[in-house]
């Protein structure tokens, strides 16, 4: 048993090591030398060695790292889809996507959770239709998918400001 401060420190350490692991992996995918391969394997192992924390658990990046590196290096689409799904909320997503076989595509990560999906409006039936009708898969029960489509035409988009949850805001604010 450990105290909260120790567990939080472990989470912070794991986060730093995870960033190192992703940095090593990015370098390997850009420049696939044996030294870079060893650096990724070492970084994965170091990250995995951090015990459970307050919020997080042990990782298992090193479990099948040799095979994963080979698949990513060889542009295996299934391996890349799983990898990008796991990075969907990370700041490195865009850069890793640019190294993937989906670099010029529109990638959508879909997580149906326990009976919910966090999409709204026409996008839900569109995504459901792609997964259910086009691919023939379930669209519920905790399933997770990555859809890869041609990029949409951003010039054909109209936008309408609805409201802001901050009192006193009377219109859309310019991007900074």
C-alpha positions as CSV (number, residue, x, y, z in Angstrom):
1,X,0.0,0.0,0.0
2,X,1.2,3.5,-0.8
3,X,0.2,7.0,0.0
4,X,-1.5,9.4,-2.4
5,X,1.6,11.6,-2.9
6,X,3.7,8.6,-3.9
7,X,1.0,7.4,-6.3
8,X,0.6,10.9,-7.8
9,X,4.4,11.1,-8.2
10,X,4.3,7.7,-10.0
11,X,1.7,9.0,-12.4
12,X,3.8,12.1,-13.2
13,X,6.9,9.9,-13.7
14,X,4.9,7.6,-16.0
15,X,3.7,10.6,-18.0
16,X,7.2,11.9,-18.5
17,X,8.4,8.4,-19.5
18,X,5.4,8.0,-21.8
19,X,6.4,11.3,-23.6
20,X,9.9,9.9,-23.9
21,X,8.6,6.7,-25.4
22,X,6.4,8.6,-27.9
23,X,9.4,10.8,-28.8
24,X,11.6,7.7,-29.4
25,X,8.9,6.1,-31.4
26,X,8.5,9.2,-33.5
27,X,12.2,9.3,-34.2
28,X,12.3,5.6,-35.1
29,X,9.4,6.0,-37.6
30,X,11.2,8.9,-39.2
31,X,14.6,7.3,-39.2
32,X,14.5,3.5,-38.7
33,X,18.0,2.8,-37.4
34,X,18.9,0.0,-35.1
35,X,19.9,2.5,-32.4
36,X,16.5,4.2,-32.7
37,X,14.8,0.8,-32.5
38,X,16.6,0.0,-29.3
39,X,15.8,3.5,-27.9
40,X,12.0,2.8,-28.4
41,X,12.3,-0.6,-26.8
42,X,14.1,0.8,-23.8
43,X,11.7,3.7,-23.4
44,X,8.7,1.3,-23.6
45,X,10.3,-0.9,-20.9
46,X,11.1,2.1,-18.6
47,X,7.5,3.3,-18.9
48,X,6.2,-0.2,-18.1
49,X,8.3,-0.4,-15.0
50,X,6.4,2.4,-13.2
51,X,4.0,0.7,-10.7
52,X,0.3,1.7,-10.4
53,X,-0.3,5.3,-9.5
54,X,-3.2,7.4,-8.2
55,X,-5.1,7.6,-11.5
56,X,-3.1,5.3,-13.7
57,X,-2.0,1.7,-13.9
58,X,1.0,0.0,-15.3
59,X,1.4,0.2,-19.0
60,X,2.4,-2.7,-21.3
61,X,4.0,-1.0,-24.2
62,X,7.0,-3.4,-24.2
63,X,4.8,-6.5,-24.3
64,X,4.9,-6.9,-28.1
65,X,7.0,-4.0,-29.0
66,X,9.2,-5.7,-31.6
67,X,6.1,-6.8,-33.6
68,X,4.4,-3.5,-33.2
69,X,7.5,-1.6,-34.4
70,X,7.6,-3.9,-37.5
71,X,3.9,-3.4,-38.2
72,X,4.1,0.4,-37.9
73,X,7.3,0.6,-39.9
74,X,5.7,-1.5,-42.6
75,X,2.5,0.8,-42.7
76,X,0.2,-1.9,-41.5
77,X,-3.2,-0.1,-41.5
78,X,-4.7,-2.2,-38.7
79,X,-1.8,-1.5,-36.4
80,X,-1.8,2.2,-37.3
81,X,-5.6,2.4,-36.6
82,X,-5.2,0.9,-33.2
83,X,-2.2,3.1,-32.4
84,X,-3.9,6.3,-33.5
85,X,-7.0,5.3,-31.6
86,X,-4.9,5.1,-28.4
87,X,-3.4,8.5,-29.2
88,X,-6.8,10.2,-30.1
89,X,-6.6,12.6,-27.2
90,X,-2.8,13.2,-27.2
91,X,-1.0,16.3,-28.5
92,X,1.1,14.0,-30.7
93,X,-1.8,12.6,-32.6
94,X,-1.4,14.9,-35.6
95,X,2.3,14.3,-36.0
96,X,2.0,10.5,-35.7
97,X,-0.9,10.6,-38.2
98,X,1.4,12.4,-40.7
99,X,3.7,9.4,-40.4
100,X,0.9,6.9,-40.9
101,X,-0.6,5.4,-44.1
102,X,-3.6,7.8,-43.3
103,X,-1.5,11.0,-43.6
104,X,-3.8,12.5,-46.2
105,X,-7.1,11.1,-44.9
106,X,-9.7,12.2,-42.3
107,X,-9.4,10.0,-39.3
108,X,-12.4,9.6,-36.8
109,X,-12.0,7.7,-33.5
110,X,-15.3,6.3,-32.4
111,X,-15.9,4.9,-28.9
112,X,-19.4,3.6,-28.1
113,X,-18.6,3.2,-24.4
114,X,-21.4,1.5,-22.4
115,X,-24.3,2.6,-24.5
116,X,-23.1,6.1,-25.4
117,X,-21.1,7.8,-28.1
118,X,-19.8,11.3,-27.8
119,X,-20.9,12.7,-31.2
120,X,-23.9,14.9,-31.8
121,X,-26.2,15.9,-34.7
122,X,-26.1,14.3,-38.1
123,X,-22.7,12.9,-37.4
124,X,-24.1,10.1,-35.2
125,X,-26.3,8.5,-37.8
126,X,-23.6,9.0,-40.4
127,X,-21.0,7.3,-38.3
128,X,-23.5,4.6,-37.3
129,X,-24.4,4.0,-40.9
130,X,-20.7,3.7,-42.0
131,X,-20.0,1.2,-39.2
132,X,-23.3,-0.8,-39.2
133,X,-24.4,-0.7,-42.8
134,X,-21.1,-0.3,-44.8
135,X,-18.9,-2.4,-42.5
136,X,-21.5,-4.7,-41.0
137,X,-20.4,-4.2,-37.4
138,X,-22.2,-3.4,-34.1
139,X,-22.5,0.3,-33.1
140,X,-22.8,-0.2,-29.3
141,X,-21.6,-2.5,-26.5
142,X,-18.3,-0.7,-25.8
143,X,-17.0,-1.2,-29.3
144,X,-14.2,1.1,-30.5
145,X,-13.4,1.9,-34.1
146,X,-11.3,4.1,-36.3
147,X,-12.9,5.3,-39.5
148,X,-10.6,6.6,-42.3
149,X,-12.3,8.8,-45.0
150,X,-11.2,11.2,-47.7
151,X,-10.8,14.7,-46.2
152,X,-14.0,16.8,-46.3
153,X,-14.1,20.1,-48.2
154,X,-13.6,22.6,-45.4
155,X,-14.5,25.5,-47.8
156,X,-18.1,24.1,-48.0
157,X,-18.8,24.6,-44.2
158,X,-21.1,27.1,-42.7
159,X,-20.9,27.8,-39.0
160,X,-23.4,29.3,-36.6
161,X,-22.7,30.4,-33.1
162,X,-25.3,29.2,-30.6
163,X,-24.2,30.4,-27.2
164,X,-21.4,30.4,-24.6
165,X,-21.7,29.1,-21.0
166,X,-19.9,32.2,-19.7
167,X,-22.2,35.0,-18.7
168,X,-22.0,38.1,-20.8
169,X,-20.6,36.6,-24.0
170,X,-22.9,37.8,-26.8
171,X,-21.3,36.3,-29.8
172,X,-18.5,34.1,-31.2
173,X,-15.0,35.0,-30.1
174,X,-12.2,35.2,-32.6
175,X,-9.6,32.4,-32.5
176,X,-6.3,33.4,-31.0
